[in-house]
Amino acid sequence: GGMFALGADGSRMDKAGHYLELGAEIAHTCHESYDRTALKLGPESFKFDGAVEAVAVRQAEKYYILRPEVIETYWYLWRFTHDPRYRRWGWEAALAIEKYCRVSGGFSGVKDVYSSTPTHDDVQQSFFLAETLKYLYLLFSGDDLLPLDHWVFNTEAHPLPVLHLSNTTLSGNPAVL
């Protein structure tokens, strides 16, 4: 969803609304994948197989391993729309992570998001701290913290400065005229 929201920014006017709407629809589907589980955490994957509900079927799909992508989507859509639902959904996810993933040594993934009694996998993925928590923090921060017209995020959520090549060299130093 975040990718489509980013694609909307700077697109032709006749396409921007379409891309932003696609991003919002994907975000809604992601939220529903969280909201319809016992733990309010989304499964690793799910399929639409002609049924009304999209659910994870195989055990490997039922995991929640602290991934950031849904929270990242909420953040991008919040930044582009300021629709309060994205912050509400992010807060719901944060509460569920705290309730079901917190363990004595940090946070752990859970093996089955559909079970009301979670079994932990005893693994805190490195991307949880580097990405999931970062996007939650940014979701509730002001737009002046890492504004998107000055920063771009790589696939590991590291912010990189946007270079305006007309004013700088490739190294980022001011151009000498």
C-alpha positions, 0 to 999 in steps of 0.5 A, a space after each residue: 500500500 505504501 508503494 502505491 501511495 508513493 507512486 501517487 506522489 508526483 504522478 500525473 494528476 489523472 493517475 495520482 488519485 487512482 494510485 492513492 486509492 489503490 494504496 488505501 484499499 491495500 491498507 484496508 485489506 491489511 487492516 482487515 487481515 489483522 482485525 479478523 484474527 484472535 490476536 489482532 495481528 496479521 498472518 504472514 500471508 493469506 489468499 483470496 480463493 473465491 471465499 468471502 474471507 481471506 485467511 491463512 490456511 497453512 501453518 507457515 502462513 499463520 505466523 506473525 514475525 514482527 514484520 513492518 510492511 503493514 505499519 509502513 503502509 499506515 505511515 505512508 498513507 497517514 503522511 499523504 492523507 492525514 486520515 486518522 484511521 491510519 493512526 488508529 490502526 497503527 495504535 491497534 497494532 502496537 497494542 496487539 504487539 505489546 500484548 501478545 509479542 512482548 516476552 521477558 527478553 524483548 519481543 517474539 513472533 507468534 506461530 498462529 495469529 488465529 489462536 487465542 493462546 499464542 505460542 511464541 517462536 522465541 525470535 526477535 527479528 532484527 527488522 522489528 527494531 530497525 523498521 517496525 518500531 521506527 514506522 510506529 514512531 514516525 506514524 505518531 510523529 509530526 510531518 516535520 520529522 523526516 519529511 518525504 520531500 527531503 528523505 527517501 527510505 530504502 527497503 530496510 527503512 534507512 532514511 537517505 537524503 534526497 539530493 537535488 542534483 541541480 544544486 549538488 554533486 553526486 557526493 552530496 557536496 554543493 556544486 561549484 559554479 
